[in-house]
Amino acid sequence: MRDKKNDNARLELMKEAIANIEDFLAKTETSSVEEFISNKIICHAVAYNLQCVGENVYKLSKDYINSHPEMDWESMEGLRHLLVHDYYNASMPMIWEITQTDIPLLKEYLNKNV
């Protein structure tokens, strides 16, 4: 449910999912796309946490999303839909790239705004 009063809780859950992703990659010393792709457990753990990020974006209030246009909320929600409904078309190199470029930006945003 998109309820304004839950926005901060949703943002905190996104921070938790990002911490999980960072932890999984660090503990397995995954530092390249090749290492990432070769470890199916890490691929699936990261994909699941990206789903969690997207699900929480999906549940943010429209007021929050509209008042923070600096973030590409639509793409985050779209990734969630891809991972949940069309997962066989999800590219692991794409998932890796998201962990390297988009997740750090989202983390920085959340650390400043939550």
Residue pairs with C-beta under 8 A, 6 or more apart in sequence:
1 59
2 59
2 60
2 61
2 62
3 59
3 61
4 61
4 63
4 64
6 59
6 61
7 60
7 61
7 64
8 114
10 56
10 57
10 59
10 60
11 56
11 60
11 110
11 113
11 114
12 114
13 52
13 56
14 52
14 53
14 56
14 57
14 106
14 110
15 107
15 110
15 111
15 114
16 52
17 49
17 50
17 52
17 53
17 56
18 49
18 53
18 103
18 106
18 107
18 110
20 45
20 49
21 45
21 46
21 49
21 50
21 99
21 103
22 103
24 30
24 42
24 45
24 46
24 49
25 31
25 36
25 42
25 46
25 99
28 35
28 39
28 42
29 35
30 36
30 39
30 42
33 92
33 93
33 96
33 97
36 42
36 43
36 46
36 92
36 95
36 96
36 99
37 43
37 92
37 93
37 96
43 92
43 95
46 95
46 99
47 83
47 87
47 90
47 95
50 79
50 80
50 83
50 95
50 98
51 80
51 83
51 84
53 76
53 79
53 80
53 106
54 76
54 77
54 78
54 79
54 80
54 81
54 83
55 80
57 65
57 73
57 76
57 77
57 80
58 77
58 80
60 73
65 73
68 113
70 109
71 106
71 109
76 106
79 98
82 89
82 90
83 90
